[in-house]
Amino acid sequence: MAGCAANSPTGPTVGLRFRGGPPTARVTIDDIAVGPLEEIERRGVRVRAGVHRVSVEADGFFPFDRIVNAEAAVLVIPVEMQHLPD
């Protein structure tokens, strides 16, 4: 999994995995850009255990915003983005 999104040299970490689309959507955790959704789906990302704000944005879609409590060894976040109306 990728480097830690939360800057903490100590303490337990949790792996976040994302599932959904669109693949080019941009993933942000705690206001830190971590990469495109397709890359994060493939490799995951590690964060410090605790509460985090997860955002996924893509052109033509409403933003996906969630507060997650990362406690388990791996937390899978289903990303369900809705198209903007025409």
Stockholm file with secondary structure:
# STOCKHOLM 1.0

chainA/1-86         MAGCAANSPTGPTVGLRFRGGPPTARVTIDDIAVGPLEEIERRGVRVRAGVHRVSVEADGFFPFDRIVNAEAAVLVIPVEMQHLPD
#=GR chainA/1-86 SS CEEESSCCSSSCEEEEEEEEECTTCEEEETTEEEEEHHHHHHHCEEEESEEEEEEEECTTBCCEEEEEEECSSEEEEEEECCBCCC
#=GC SS_cons        CEEESSCCSSSCEEEEEEEEECTTCEEEETTEEEEEHHHHHHHCEEEESEEEEEEEECTTBCCEEEEEEECSSEEEEEEECCBCCC
//
